[in-house]
Amino acid sequence: MTNSASKEKASEEKDVKNPMHIKRASTEKLREIFGKYATQQVNGEPYMTSEDFVRSFLGQSYNEESIKLIAGIADTSKDGLISFAEFQAFEGLLCTPDALYKTAFQLFDRNGNGSVTYSEFVDVFKKTDLHAKIPFKLDGPFIQLYFGKDRQRVINYVEFSQFLHDFHEECAMEAFRLKDTSGSGFISALDFQDIMVNVKKHLLTSEVRDNLIAVTEGHRVSFPYFMAFNSLLNNMELIKRIYLNATSGNRAEPITKDELLHSAQTMSQITPLEIDILFQLTGVIHQSGRIVYNDLSNIAPEHYIKNITHRLAEIKAVESPADRSFVIQMLESTYRFTLGSVAGAVGATAVYPIDLVKTRMQNQRTGSFIGEVAYRNSWDCCKKVIRHEGFLGLYRGLVPQLMGVAPEKAIKLTVNDFVRDKLTDKQGNIPRWGEVLAGACAGGSQVIFTNPLEIVKIRLQVAGEIAGGAKVRALSVVRELGLFGLYKGARACLLRDVPFSAIYFPMYAHTKAAFADDEGYNHPLTLLAAGAIAGIPAASLVTPADVIKTRLQVVARTGQTTYSGVMDAARKIMAEEGPRAFWKGTVARVFRSSPQFGVTLVTYELLQRMLYVDFGGSRPAGSDVAKAKVDLARVNPDHIGGYQAALPMLNGIETKFGLSLPRFGSPALKRQTS
């Protein structure tokens, strides 16, 4: 293996382990995209102007001054034009682990000399919305500590990264001092709200913003409380880890203040006051003395890196959950039904040959009155089907299977989601019995589609066993059976499908949660693994019911035992073939159901990610990253490689450091131009 091939393989392995890692774009593709947006020619070479880069390529509507600042991040030569070399270099920077700090540094490094002076910092800071809201003392002691008393000291990249962090906190303290005119160490609840909304809005989720007054109970806010409140919001990712440490990774376990405090003291420097504020916030929002992981997710500020995700479409059907009408709920069910149909068809096609082998093995009689068996084992069955019926023989009966499996899997997934939604509390938790009930309801509801599908499919699958037999078609089977005949063996079907789904869906949900990362996000591979693992016990434990159902639905040939019902079939199979007969085809069933449901569920959840429609209801846990503030569903498809992170990084400068640059029509711009 060559050196370059080894590096490429290592890069691909890293991508699998870390879904947030961004792979660099090829030079050829970047050059093609660069040429598409570059409007200037200098000595025959194409260049991007500031407007080409910010407005056309990034698609951002900043004002003229902000456009120059943002374009200056990529324009390291500071000549007002961006060459292809600079365009490619910035793409590479966006792929680095510390891309956010490097991007912010290049924003302030106006001269492109690798350091930031006091005048460069002031020049950029005075153009931000933050400066318009807080008249920060740019000649005060904090600035002197970094730039020197005479403000002539320059700071390099690593020092600047620390400066940005400390400056962010200093702004909060400066805002408190401005509100505390009497010097008492207290501000009013309204002043506290004003600071948080105008200065610290990037730390506020809607739940926190709407309860800023309520959490203080209208009382005055002390400086320690103010600092602890901001520190808590800044450290929510750490709080999540403390919670997971306390619950051994269980995201649904409610814990008390004392339990969280004990975990905090063993892991970090989170203070008791911060824990108190956390429980005050969750108490105001949910009126509960305990917290679960979803409470933390609702409070935690959005992390800029979560915005790096892709969707083919994104639709907001309602502005808030309060707007969910009956019609919206019906549309949500239709949406899920449609995605479930596609997912079911994909899953069924992927494993159909295994299903055919499973059916023939289960239909094979081994009693003392039967001659030589046709198949020794599942592998022998597969080889003989291909030898005598051709490769397409493995797909005998696929068409009616697909016609039925689409509504079957769709209604199963839709009903499970629907019942789970109804049994989920405001904190996003559902009790174990609720998970089992939702799965059981899903399994029961699918039988209306499953039974006719199964009986037609089974008769087509076993038809090829009789050499020279008349060709059997799905339509002829339907005509022969009639409407009521299509539901022959329905009780056995219920006996199989209800416990299957009652086992499968809860196990899938918990396995998926166990495989999720610290943010509760599931990579497609972990979704596939969770679906496959959950299928093993669910498929194997209900095999006896599946054997009985198969025997009831297949037409008995001359000399074979006939059955009048579930109990009759169970007694005769036990008497003639022994208990082992009830487990025939278990291996084939597991190898069919486990990957089928794995493929079906991963397809279903990936479709929900790519074709996102927000109906104001709940979504499957771990099926999506947090909703992006930057609408990446409509991002330019030319944002490849590192440029996938360009808008999230610009957003991160605002959300992490509070340094938002004015856009057209912003209050800061009006004040600056007035």
N, C-alpha and C positions, 0 to 999 in steps of 0.2 A: 504493500500500500504506500502511495506517495505521501510526501509531507503535506501537500495541500489537501489531499483526500482525507488524511488523518484529521487535519484541522476542521475540515467540513463536517466529518462525522462527529467530532467532539462538540462542534457548535450545535448540530442537530440534537444530540443527546441532552445538551444544556437546555435547549428549547423545550424538550419534553418535560424535564424536571422543573423548569421555571417558566410557566406560561406567560409571565410578565416580561420575560427577556425578549428584546426586539432584535431580529436579525437584520444586518445591514443590507441595503439594496445594491443591486449590481450597478457598476459604473455605466454600462450601456443604457440601462433603463433610466437611470438618473439623468444622463445626458439628453435622452429623448424628451423627458419631462421638462428639463431646464429650458431646452430650445422652444418648447411649446409656450412658455410664459415670458421668456426674455424678449424685450422690445427694443433694446438698444444695441447698436453695433459700434464697436471701437476697434479700429485697425482690423476689421473683418471678423472680430470675435464677438459673440453674443454676450450681453450682460443684462441682468435684471435691475430695474430701478426699485426704489423703496416701495412704490405703489404696486409694481409687478409682484413683489414678494409678499407684501402684507395683504393687499386688497384682492389681487387676482389669485395668487397661489394659496395663501392661508385663508382667504375669504373673510377677513375681519374688517369691521367698519370703525376703526379707530380714527381720531381726528388727525390732522396733518402732522402736528408735533409728535404725537404718539407713534405714528407710522415711521417717522425717522428714527425714533428710539428703538423700536422693535426691529426694524431692518438693520440697525446698527449691530444687533446681536450677531448676525451672520456676516455683515460687512466689516471684517476685521481690518481691512486696509483703510477704512473710514474715508473712502473717496466718493461715497454716495452711490456706488454701483456694486452689484454683487456678481462676481465672476463664477464660472462653473466650479473652479477649485474651492472657492469659499462656500458655495452652495453644498458641495459634497462634504466639505469639512464639518459644516454644521450638522449635516445628517449623521455623520459619525459621532459627533458630540452627543447628540440626542440618544444614542445607543449606550452611552456609558452609565455606570451605576449611580454616579452623582450628577446626572444631567441637569437636575433642577437647580442645584447651586451654581453649576457652571454657566447655565443659561442666565441666571440672575446676575452673576459676576460680569458676563459680557455685556449685559444691559447697562451696567454702571461704568464699565471700562470704556469710556467714550473715546479715548485716544488709541485703544488697541495695543497698549504697551505692557499688558500683563499685570497691572496694578491699578488701584482706585485711589484717587486723591480726594481731599475734602471737597474741592470745588466740583468735581465730577459727581460725587454723591449728592451734593446739594442741588446741582443742576437737574438731576433726574428726580430726586425726591419732591422738589417743588412742583413737579408736573403731575404728581399722583393725587388721587382723590383723598388719600389719607391726610396729606398736608392741608388740603382745603378744609378738612373737618377738625384737625387739631393743629394749632400753631405751635409746633414742636420747637423747643429752644435749641437751635442749631449751633449756638455758641456756649451751650451749657456744659456742665462737668462730664456728662456721659460721652459727648462727642470728643471732648478733650482727652479722655482716657484712650481713645482709639487713634485720633489724628494728631494728638499733641496739643499743648497749650497754645502754640502759635498756629496750629492746624496745618502744618507743613509736612507732617509725616504721611507716607503713602502705605497702604496695606495691600498685601498680596492675596491670592485666591483663598488659601486656607484660613487666613486671618479674617478675610471678608465674610466667609461662611459663618464664623462665630459672631462677627459683628451683626449680621442680619438677624441671627437668632436672638441676640441680646437686645438689639434695637426694637424688635417686635414687642418684647416685654416692657421695655422702657416707655414705649408709646402708651401702653395701657396705664402705667403708673403716672405718666404725665397727664393723661385724661382725668384720672382720679384726682390729682392735685388741682386741676382747673375747676372741677366740680366742688371740691372741698374748700370753699372760700374762707371758712372760719378756722381751718386747720385743726378740726376736731378729730380727724381720722375716720369720719363717717360721711356718707353721701346718702341722699334720699333714694327710695326705691325707683322713682321715676328717672333720676339721674343715672342710676345703675342701668336701667333699661336703655336709656339714651346712648350711653357709652357702648353697650354691647351691640346694639342695633347699628350704630353708625361707625364704630371703630372695629368691633370684633365680629361683624356679621358673617365673616368667613368661617367662624367657629360654630355657628348656630344652625341646627336643623330646625324645621318648622315646629317640631314639638317643643324644643327648648325656647325658641323665640316667642311662642305664644304663651309661655308660662313663666316669663322672667319676673313679673310682678308677683304672681302666685307663689313662686318658690321662696320669695322673701317675706311673704304674708303681709306685704305693705310696710314692713319695718325698715328702719335705716340699715344701710349696708356698711359694715366695717371694712377697713383696708385688708386685714387678713382674710376675711370672707371673699372679698373681691379677687384677691390674688389666687386663693384656693380654687375659686370658681373657674377662673381662666386656666389655671394649671390642670384642673380636672379635664376640661375640654381638650386641652393640648395633649393630654396623656391617655386618651380613651383607648388607643390601640394597646397600650400597656395594661389598662384596666381589663380589657378583654382577655388578655393572657393570664392575668391574676384570677379572673373568674374561671377560666378553663382549668387552671391549676387547682382551684378549690373543688371543682366538680369532676376532676379526672377526665376532662374532655367532653363531658355531657353538656350539650347546649340547651337542653330542656329542663335541667334540674334547678328548681328555685332555691336560692340561698339567702341566708340572713345577713344582716350588717356585720355581726360578730364573725361569721364564717369568712366573709370577704376580707374583713380587716385582718384576721389571722393570716390569710393567704398573702395579703399585701405586705405584711411585716416580714414574711419569709422570702419575698421576691424583690422588693423595691423600696423606694423612699416615699411612696404614696402616704399622705398624712391622714390621720383620723378625721380632720376637718373636711378633706376632699371626699372621704367615704361618706361622711354625714351629708354633704351636699348632693352626692350621687343618689342617696336614698330619698332625700327631699325631692329631687327632680322626678325620680321614678314614682314616688308616692303621689305627687301632684298629677302626674300624667295617668297613672293606672290605679291609684289608691290601693296599693299592695305593700305589705311589709317585707316582701321578698323580691328579689330580682332574678331575671333569666337573661340569657344571652341576647335575645331580641330587644330587651330594654336598652342594652348597651349600644346595639346597632342603630336604634332610633335616636340616640343622643349623640353618637360619635359624628364629628365633622367628616364630610366626604373627603377621601384621600384622592389626590389628583391622579395617581397612577391607575386607579380603577376606571378612569375614563378611556383607557386604551382597550377598546373592544369594538366589534364590528356588527352591524345589523344591516340587513337588506331593507328593512322598513321599520318605522316606529310611529305608532299612532296613539294619541292620548284621547280615549273615548270619553273620559270624564275629568273634570278638574280636581275633584276630591272624592273620597269614598262616600261622602254624604250625598253625592249626586247619583249614586247607583239606583236606578229605577228598575222595575221588573223587566222592561224591554232591554236595558243594558245587561242585566243578568242573563237573559235569554240569548243575547248576542254573544256573551262570553261563553256560554255553553256551546253555541254553534261554532265559535272559533276553536274551542278545545276539541270539539267533535271532528272538525275538519282536519286539524293537525293530527289527531289520534288516528284518523282513517289512513292518512299517508304513512304515519309511523307503523301502523299495524301491517300494512301491505309490504313495507320494506322488511319488517321483521319476519313475516311469514315466508316471503320469497327466499330469504337468506337460509332458512333451515328446512325448507319443505322436503328435500330428499330424506332427511333424518326422520321426519314425521311419517313419510310413507313406509320406511323400514320399520318404525315403531308399530304402526298399525298392522302390518303383515305378521310381525312377530306375535302380537297380542291375539290375533285371530287364529293362529296356528294351534290346532288341538293335539294334545299329547296323551289322551286317555288310552286305555287298554284296547278299545274297539277301533282305534284309528291305525292306519298303516304307517309307512315310513314318513317322517316329517319332511317338509319341503326345505326348511332352512335350519342349519345347525346353530347359527348365531346371527347377530345383526350384521356382521361383516360379510358372512356368507350370503345373507339375504341381499345385501347391496350388490355384490358381484353378480349374483344370478339375475337380478332385475336388469342390470346393464347388459349382460350376455344375451338374455332372451327378449328383452323389450327395448333395448337401446338406451342411450344416456337420457333421452327425453322421457323414458319410462319412469325415471325418478321424479318427474314433475307431473305424473298422471293425476288429474283432478285439481291442478293448480288454479285454473280459471274460476271454478265455483268457490274455491278456497279464498281467492282474492276478493271475489264479489261479496263473500260473507264476512271475511276477516276484517275488512275495513270498518263496517258498522259495529262488528263485535268488539274489536279492540278499542274503537272510538268510544263506544258507550261505556265500556269498562273504565277507561281512563277518565272520561268526563264525569261519570257518577262518583268515582273515587274522589276526584278533586272537589266535586260539588258537596259531597257529604263531609269531607274534611274541612272545607270552608265553613260549613254551618256549625261544626263542632269545635272550631278553633277560637280561642278567646282573644281578647284585645291585645294580649302580649304576643300573639302568634304561636301559642302552644296548644297542643291537642293531647288529651289523655290517651293512655295506651288502649283502653277499651274503645275509645273513639276511632283510633286508627284501625283496630280490628273490625269494628262495625262498618266503617267506610269501605274497607276491602271486601267484607262479606256482601254488602249491598251491591258493590261493583260486580262481584262474581255472579250474584243472583240475577242482576239485570241483563247480563250478557246472554243468558240462556235463550232468550227469545230469538236471538240471531244465531247463537252457537249450535243449537240442536239441529235445525234444518241443514245448516252448513256441514256439520259433522257427519250426519247420516249419508248425505250425498257424497261427500269427500271419501268416506270410508268405503262405500260401495264401489266407487271408481278406483280406489287404491287397490282393492283386492281383486278387481275384475281381471287383471292381467295374470293372475295365478293359474287360470284355467286355459291351457293351451288350446288354440283354435276356437275358443268361445266367441260368442257374438259380441261385437263391439258395444260397449255400454257408454251411453252419453248422459250428461247431467240432466238434460230436459226429460229424457225417458224415465230416469229414476224419480224425478219430481212427479211426473204423471202417474207412475205406478203407485207411489205412496199416498198421494193426495195430501191435503192440508194437515189432517190429524196424524197421518202416518209420518210426516216430517218431524213430529214431536215424540216419536217412539224413543223411549229411553231418556226422556226429559228428567225424570226423577234422579236417575243415575248421573245425568249431566249436572244437575244441581248439587248432588252429593260430591261431585268432583270440583266444580268451579267455585262454589261458595267457600269451602275451606282453603282452596288454593289461593284465592285472592285475599282471604283473611290472614293467611300466613305471609303471602308475597309482599303486599304493599307496605305493611308495617316494617318488615325486615328490610325492604329496599330503602325506605326512608331513613332508618337508623344506620344501615351500612353506608349509605350515601353521606350522612352526617359525619360518620367516623372517618371517611376518606377525604372530607372537605379540608381546605387549608384554614389558616387562622382567621380568614375573613368569611369563612363559611362558603367559599367558592369551590365548585367542582370542575375539574378539567374533564373534557369529554371521555378520556380514558378511565377516570375514576367513576364516571356515570355508568360506563359500559361494564366495568368490573362489579359495581354495586348491583346492577340489574342481573348480571349472570350469577353472582353469588346468592342473591335472594331467591333465584329460581331453583337452586339445588334442593333445599328442604321442601319447598312448596310443591315442586313437581314430583319428588319421590314419595312423599307421605300420602299423596292422594292417588297413587297408581292403582290400588285395588278398585276404587270407584271407576277409574278410567278403563280397566279391564272389563268390568261388568257392563259399562256403557257400550264398549266396542262389541261385546258378544250380543247385546240386545239389538244393536243397530245393523249388524251384518246378517244377510240372508243365509240361514243354515243350509248346507248342502246335504245331499242324500247320505243318510247314516249318521249325521251329526246331531248332537243334542240341541233341542230347542228350549227357549226360556220364555216364561210368561211375565216376568217382572224382576225387580231388583232382588228381592229376597229369594225367589225361586232360582235365579241365576247364581247367587252367592252359594246356596245350598248345593246345587248340582256341580258347580266348579270345584267346591271343596271335596265333595264325595268322589268325583271322577278323576280329578287331577291333583288334589292335595293343596295345602296352603301356598306352596311355591307358585302356583299358577296365578295367584293374585298379584304377584310381583313381576309377571312377564313384561318385558319391554321397559323395565324401570330405567335401565342404563340409556336406552334409546330415547326415552321420554325426557330424562334429565338433559341429555345432550341436545335434544330438540328445544324443550321449553326454556332452559336456562339461557342459551345464547339468543333465542328468539325474543325473550322479554328484555334481555340486555340491549339488543339492537333496537327493539321497539321503544324502550324508555329513553335511550340516549338520543334517538331520532326525534322523539316527541319533545324532549326538553331543549335540544338544539334548535328545533324549529321555533320554539317559543322565544329563544334568544334572538334568532335572526329576524323573525317576523313578529316583533314585539308590539302588542296592543295592550295598553293600560286601561283596564275596565274598573279600576279602583278596588279590585278584590285582591286576594292573596295569590302568590305564585309559589310553585314548588320550591322548597328550601334548597338553596345551593344551585338553582338552575340559572342564575344570572348574577352578574356583578351589580354593584350599586348603580342606580340610575345616574347617567352622566349629566353634569351641568353643561358640558360642551356637547352639542348634539352631533355625536360622531356617526349617527345613522346616516346623516346627510353630508358627511365630510367628503371632500374631493377625493375620488378614487386614485388620484395621482399622489396622494400622501402615502408613499410606500417607505419601507425600511424605517429609518429613524424618524422620518416625518410623520409616522403614525402618532408619535408622541409630541409633535410640535404644539398643537393646541392644548393638550393636557398640561404641558410644561408651562405655557403662558398662563393657563388657568391656575396652575400650582403656585406661580409667583404671587398671584392675587390671594389664593386661599391659604397658603402656608405663611406668607409674609405680610399679607394685608396690603400689598403695594399694587393696587389696581390703577391702570392708566386710563384716562378719560376717553370715552368714545363720543361720537357725534350726539349732541343733545344732552350730555351729562351735566349735572349741576356744577361740577368742578370746572368744566370748560367754560360755562357761562360766566362763572365768577372770574376766571382768568382773563376773559376777553372783554369784560365789562369795564 
